[in-house]
Amino acid sequence: MKILAFESSCDETAVGVVEDGRRVLSDIVASQADLHALYGGVVPEIASRKHVEAISALTEQALREAGCSRKDIGAVAVTYAPGLIGAVLVGLSFAKSVAFGLGVPLIPVHHIRGHIAANYLAFPELTPPFLALAISGGNTLIVDVRDYTDMVILGATRDDAAGECFDKAARVLGLPYPGGKPLDDLARQSAGGVYRLPHAQVDGAPLDMSFSGLKTAVVNLAHHAEQVGEELDRAALARDFAQAVSDTLVPRVMEAARQSGRDIICAAGGVAANSVIRADLERACIEAGYRLYLPPAALCGDNSAMIGAQGYYEYLAGHQAGMELNAYANLDI
Ligand code: KG4
């Protein structure tokens, strides 16, 4: 079955066609990042307007690149939560009209479930159950993926998402938005070990995380250096920061795997492209004897193929929606 998939939860408008949940026929991602970079972060109203401008032409392009005509499409999948509400609503409204017009099922897809499903596209042999570390701009979750549509959160951030923390740290280091990738590149220039940064624990919830203290520490360090005219070792701070994030994430994933008995671990979301986190996960999984799946960077960030992949399994599970389907800024996985 060929699924036409839409993703518009933040600042990427993405449309694509995925066959049987595993084969990407097209995946057109139009990023608005350059526009939001002018403001140092995503401006929700601008994001919504840009989605409106782009989505129709991208749909034509996605069908063309997939070699599909409208009658080949068996269902429409769309991100309906979580995300910037205006942005999600654009994709959802458009997807509804396409599904209605084609007379095919409309499949609602949770954005984080989509990120996890990116692994099905990169690794054909992968099937649940497994453990997923979902780390993006808005979410940081350790998820027990019991089955394609049966997921339980084992650990989560209590405040900022890892990606939000990367973006703020990058900003005070003078790097452009979105800062995760530039900070990663800067961090590669240093072995670190210069700055002592906090590693928060959540009392009574060993698998939960907190990144706000780490974010504040980096901001304070940068501001203090500026005030006293001290030269900041930017590469070392970037490296030590990335290490602090990784030191928060990786031991918790290993502990979650031990507790749940899972021996397969997948990473997902934009931050899963980070080189320090990837290397630490690889090392820890080799040591523990777990199988690790790390999707390529293009499948870590927001895209439509991941929505088409998860959409297929939601469809098989009988999850369809009517025209009354709403969008949600926050929604449990
Ligand atoms: O998954 P994603 O594209 O969008 C959301 O669903 O949120 O994630 C975007 C986040 C941004 O915060 C971006 O800075 C971060 O992923 N990111 C990275 C890297 N590449 C992207 N963070 C750390 N290292 C990277 N290499």
Boltz pocket constraint, residues with backbone or C-beta under 6 A from the ligand:
constraints:
  - pocket:
      binder: B
      contacts: [[A, 10], [A, 135], [A, 136], [A, 137], [A, 138], [A, 139], [A, 162], [A, 163], [A, 164], [A, 166], [A, 167], [A, 178], [A, 179], [A, 180], [A, 181], [A, 184], [A, 269], [A, 270], [A, 271], [A, 272], [A, 273], [A, 274], [A, 275], [A, 300], [A, 301], [A, 302]]
      max_distance: 6.0
